[in-house]
Amino acid sequence: MLDQLTQLVQQYGDNAVVKNAAIPNEMNDAVLKETENSLFSGLQKMASGGQFEQLAGLFQGNNAGSASNPVVQQLVNQVSGSLGEKLGIDGQAANGVASNMIPQILGSLIGKAKDPNVKGFEISDLVSAISGGGNNSGLMDAISKYGGQFGLDQNNDGKVDMQDAMSAVTKKGGLGGLFGKLFGK
């Protein structure tokens, strides 16, 4: 997951940082690295702080790359503040970098995780990485192992993953329906 994040920061950092006259060339690498670190730590803070509903909203639909998404806004503010605080980047320039890069990075990251044609990268990988590989990964393993037997493969792709869980929660019955299927009620 971190490799994909690094690649996306490099990809979208070209225009937002390298070709940005407000960012001195000698600071390009530091700005890209701090953007990556701050974005990842922001996602981790949200997970450890119990902001599961907000993170789930990031995974649903196609708004992960939208600047109007509250999670994106929160992460833009965190990255912008970090660039200013740690690297001394002017507030307007830092906000410009973060506002340009974060929606693109998140949109691409979530899009790849949700795309069944992108092999080796699942939403469960992303959930595991931002949760520190804690209980969420164990839950995802259990759901994947046993969920197909209970009709939880919502998109019929042969595996039960976060995409199926999100689909089940948004359909009629919500969490109660999901757990009812799992426990045979």
C-alpha positions in Angstrom: 0.0 0.0 0.0 2.8 2.4 0.8 4.5 1.7 -2.5 1.3 2.7 -4.3 1.0 5.8 -2.2 4.6 6.8 -3.0 4.0 6.3 -6.7 0.9 8.4 -6.7 2.6 11.2 -4.7 5.4 11.2 -7.3 2.9 11.2 -10.2 0.7 14.0 -9.0 3.6 15.9 -7.4 5.1 16.8 -10.8 2.7 19.6 -11.5 1.7 20.5 -7.9 5.3 20.7 -6.6 8.1 20.3 -9.2 6.6 22.7 -11.7 5.3 25.0 -9.0 7.3 28.3 -8.9 6.1 28.9 -5.3 8.1 25.8 -4.1 11.9 26.2 -4.3 13.4 23.4 -6.4 15.7 22.3 -3.5 12.6 21.6 -1.4 10.8 19.4 -4.0 11.8 16.1 -2.5 11.1 17.2 1.1 7.6 18.5 0.1 6.7 15.3 -1.7 7.9 13.2 1.2 6.1 15.3 3.8 2.9 15.2 1.7 3.1 11.4 1.7 3.9 11.1 5.4 1.2 13.6 6.4 -1.5 12.0 4.2 -0.8 8.5 5.5 -0.6 9.7 9.2 -3.9 11.6 8.6 -5.6 8.4 7.5 -4.1 6.5 10.4 -5.3 9.2 12.9 -8.8 8.9 11.5 -8.8 5.1 11.8 -7.4 5.2 15.4 -9.7 8.0 16.3 -12.8 6.0 15.4 -13.8 8.0 12.3 -14.9 4.8 10.6 -18.1 6.3 9.1 -16.1 9.0 7.5 -13.5 6.6 6.1 -16.3 4.3 4.9 -17.7 7.3 3.1 -14.4 7.8 1.4 -14.6 4.2 0.0 -18.2 4.5 -1.2 -19.2 6.0 -4.5 -16.8 7.9 -6.6 -16.2 10.9 -4.4 -12.8 10.0 -3.0 -11.2 12.6 -5.4 -13.7 15.3 -4.6 -12.6 18.4 -2.8 -16.1 18.6 -1.3 -15.7 15.2 0.5 -15.2 16.0 4.2 -12.4 13.4 4.6 -10.6 14.9 1.6 -11.0 18.4 3.2 -9.7 17.2 6.5 -6.6 15.6 4.9 -6.0 18.7 2.7 -6.0 20.8 5.9 -3.6 18.4 7.7 -1.2 18.2 4.8 -1.2 21.9 4.2 -0.6 22.6 7.9 2.2 20.1 8.0 3.9 21.6 5.0 3.8 25.0 6.6 4.8 23.9 10.1 7.6 21.4 9.2 9.0 22.9 6.1 8.1 26.6 6.4 6.1 26.6 3.2 4.0 29.7 2.8 0.3 29.0 3.8 -1.1 29.8 0.4 1.5 27.7 -1.5 1.1 24.8 1.0 -2.7 24.9 0.6 -2.3 25.0 -3.2 0.0 21.9 -3.1 -2.4 20.0 -0.8 -5.6 21.0 -2.6 -4.1 19.9 -5.9 -2.5 16.6 -4.8 -4.7 15.1 -2.1 -8.0 14.7 -4.1 -6.1 13.2 -7.0 -4.1 10.8 -4.9 -7.1 9.6 -2.9 -9.3 9.3 -6.0 -6.6 7.2 -7.7 -5.8 5.2 -4.6 -9.4 4.3 -3.8 -10.2 3.8 -7.5 -7.4 1.2 -7.8 -8.4 -0.5 -4.6 -12.0 -0.8 -5.9 -11.1 -1.9 -9.4 -11.3 -5.7 -9.7 -9.0 -5.5 -12.7 -6.2 -4.1 -10.6 -4.6 -7.2 -9.2 -2.8 -7.3 -5.9 -4.4 -4.3 -4.4 -7.6 -4.5 -2.5 -9.5 -2.2 -0.2 -8.7 -4.7 2.6 -5.0 -3.9 2.0 -5.8 -0.2 2.4 -7.9 -0.8 5.6 -5.2 -3.0 7.0 -2.4 -0.4 6.3 -4.2 2.5 7.8 -5.4 0.6 10.8 -1.9 -0.7 11.5 -2.9 -4.2 10.6 -4.9 -4.6 13.8 -8.3 -6.1 14.3 -9.7 -4.9 11.0 -7.4 -7.2 9.0 -8.5 -10.2 11.1 -12.1 -9.3 10.6 -11.5 -8.9 6.8 -9.8 -12.3 6.8 -12.7 -13.9 8.6 -15.3 -12.3 6.3 -13.4 -13.4 3.2 -13.0 -16.9 4.5 -16.6 -17.6 5.6 -18.6 -14.8 4.0 -19.1 -16.5 0.6 -20.9 -19.3 2.3 -23.5 -16.9 3.7 -24.3 -15.0 0.5 -22.2 -12.0 1.4 -20.4 -11.8 -2.0 -22.6 -8.8 -3.1 -20.8 -8.2 -6.4 -20.3 -11.9 -7.3 -16.6 -11.5 -7.9 -15.7 -14.7 -6.0 -14.4 -13.0 -2.9 -15.8 -11.2 0.1 -14.1 -7.9 0.7 -14.7 -4.4 1.9 -16.5 -3.6 -1.3 -19.1 -6.3 -0.5 -19.4 -5.1 3.0 -20.0 -1.5 1.8 -22.6 -2.7 -0.7 -24.4 -4.8 1.9 -24.5 -1.9 4.4 -26.0 0.5 1.8 -28.7 -1.9 0.6 -31.9 -2.5 2.4 -31.3 -3.9 5.9 -28.0 -2.1 6.6 -25.7 -3.6 9.2 -28.5 -5.7 10.7 -29.1 -7.3 7.3 -25.4 -8.0 6.8 -25.0 -9.6 10.2 -28.3 -11.4 9.9 -27.0 -13.1 6.7 -23.7 -13.9 8.5 -25.4 -15.4 11.5 -28.4 -17.0 9.7 -31.1 -14.8 11.0 
